[in-house]
Amino acid sequence: MARSFTVSESIVVHADARAVYDHVSDPTLMGRWSPENTGATLRPGTAAVAVGTVFDGHNKRGPFRWTTRCTVTEAAPGKCFAFRVTAIGLRRPVLRAAIATWQYRLEPVAEGTKVTETWTDDRRSWPDALAALFDRAATGGKTFDAYHVRNIRTTLARLKAAVEATPAT
């Protein structure tokens, strides 16, 4: 069976798109929602996140911890925020490779904002059999696409709760 390279899930958040964007475009907040990410470190001197901003994402899965290097690829307030994961390592990202792209697309709807989170597997050069073996070892028996569907649903539900609990300014 060929692997899926992209998975997406959506949720409606009862807030305007700019309020949602302010949350998803701050990588240091991601650890509050993600079941795997524990936060991020922006490079010193970063005043605002924009296209080209580089940050290190800190992650945990069971007893395993690792750090990724990420670069913001889209930053359109109220519309879209995306970043590409380009390196990985234990304490600091040292192995450069195309790993994944994460995107948050925001669409105004009558009830507020439809948020669609998308994970794209950028490991296109990996043979399917090798990717499947690695994925199952790293996730406890799942492929990354199946694993990320669950994580995305959790992230979106937690994001929704956090945004809706934040007073409108």
JOWOZI-V239462 format. One record per pair of residues at least 12 apart in sequence whose C-alpha atoms are under 8 Angstrom apart, sorted by the first residue. I is the first residue (numbers start at 1). J is the second residue. D is the distance in Angstrom with one decimal. If there is no record, write none. Layout:
# JOWOZI-V239462
i->{I I}
j->{J J}
d->{D D}
This chain:
# JOWOZI-V239462
i->{2 3 3 3 4 5 5 5 5 6 6 6 6 6 7 7 7 7 7 7 8 8 8 8 8 8 9 9 9 9 9 9 10 10 10 10 10 10 11 11 11 11 11 11 12 12 12 12 12 12 13 13 13 13 13 13 13 13 14 14 14 14 14 15 15 15 15 15 16 16 16 17 17 17 17 17 17 17 18 18 18 19 19 19 20 20 20 20 21 21 21 21 21 21 22 23 24 24 25 25 25 26 27 27 27 27 27 27 28 28 28 32 33 33 33 33 33 34 34 34 34 34 35 35 35 36 36 36 36 37 37 37 37 38 38 38 38 39 39 39 40 40 40 40 41 41 41 41 42 42 42 43 49 49 50 50 50 51 51 51 51 51 52 52 52 53 53 54 54 54 54 55 55 55 56 56 56 56 57 57 65 66 66 66 66 66 67 67 67 67 67 67 68 68 68 68 68 68 68 69 69 69 69 69 70 70 70 70 70 71 71 71 71 72 78 79 79 79 80 80 80 80 81 81 81 82 82 82 82 83 83 83 84 84 84 84 85 85 85 85 86 86 86 87 98 98 99 99 99 100 100 100 100 100 101 101 101 101 101 102 102 102 102 103 103 103 103 104 104 104 105 115 117 117 119}
j->{128 128 132 145 145 120 121 122 145 118 119 120 121 145 118 119 120 145 148 149 116 117 118 119 149 152 116 117 118 149 152 153 114 115 116 117 153 156 114 115 116 156 157 160 111 112 113 114 115 160 111 112 113 114 115 160 163 164 111 112 113 160 164 111 112 113 163 164 108 112 113 78 79 106 107 108 112 113 77 78 79 78 163 168 78 106 113 163 77 78 79 80 81 106 77 163 81 104 49 75 81 49 39 40 41 42 55 57 40 41 42 158 154 155 156 158 159 151 152 154 155 158 151 154 155 59 60 61 151 57 58 59 60 57 58 59 60 57 58 59 55 56 57 58 55 56 57 58 54 55 56 55 72 75 72 74 75 71 72 73 74 75 71 72 73 71 72 69 70 71 72 69 70 71 68 69 70 93 69 70 90 88 89 90 91 92 88 89 90 91 92 93 85 86 87 88 89 92 93 85 86 87 88 93 83 84 85 86 87 83 84 85 86 84 106 105 106 107 103 104 105 106 103 104 105 101 102 103 104 101 102 103 99 100 101 102 98 99 100 101 98 99 100 99 122 123 121 122 123 119 120 121 122 123 118 119 120 121 122 117 118 119 120 116 117 118 119 116 117 118 117 156 152 156 148}
d->{6.7 6.5 7.8 7.9 6.2 5.5 4.8 7.5 7.0 6.9 5.6 4.4 6.2 6.9 5.7 5.5 6.7 6.2 7.5 6.6 6.5 5.5 4.3 6.5 7.2 7.7 5.6 5.7 6.8 7.2 6.6 6.6 6.6 5.4 4.2 6.4 8.0 7.4 5.6 5.4 6.7 6.5 7.5 7.8 7.2 6.7 5.5 4.3 6.1 7.6 7.5 5.8 5.2 6.3 7.1 5.3 7.5 7.0 5.8 4.5 6.5 7.7 6.2 7.9 4.8 6.2 7.1 6.5 7.2 5.4 5.8 4.6 6.9 6.1 7.0 6.3 7.3 5.4 6.2 4.2 7.9 7.6 7.3 7.8 7.3 7.9 7.7 6.5 6.0 5.3 7.3 7.4 7.4 7.6 7.7 7.4 7.1 7.3 7.1 7.4 5.9 7.1 6.7 5.6 7.8 8.0 7.8 7.7 4.5 6.3 7.5 7.8 7.4 4.9 7.4 5.0 5.7 6.9 7.7 6.9 4.7 7.8 6.2 6.9 6.8 5.6 5.3 5.9 7.6 7.0 5.8 4.3 6.3 7.7 5.4 5.3 6.8 6.1 5.5 7.4 6.6 5.4 4.3 5.6 5.7 5.2 6.6 7.9 6.9 4.6 6.6 6.1 7.7 7.7 6.6 7.6 5.6 7.7 5.0 5.2 5.6 5.7 5.8 5.2 6.3 5.6 5.3 7.1 5.6 4.5 6.5 6.0 5.3 6.5 5.4 4.6 6.0 7.8 6.4 7.0 6.5 7.1 5.7 4.2 6.2 7.6 5.7 5.4 5.7 5.9 5.5 5.7 6.5 7.3 5.5 4.4 6.5 7.2 5.3 5.8 5.7 5.0 6.3 5.8 6.2 5.4 4.4 5.9 7.3 5.3 5.4 6.7 7.5 6.4 6.4 6.0 4.8 6.7 7.2 5.6 4.5 5.8 5.8 5.2 6.7 7.2 5.5 4.1 6.1 5.8 5.5 6.6 7.7 5.9 4.3 6.4 6.7 5.5 5.2 6.0 5.1 5.9 7.5 7.3 5.4 5.9 6.4 4.9 5.4 6.9 5.5 4.7 4.6 7.1 8.0 5.9 5.1 6.8 6.7 7.2 5.7 4.8 6.5 7.8 5.6 5.1 6.7 5.6 4.6 6.6 6.6 7.8 6.7 7.6 7.3}
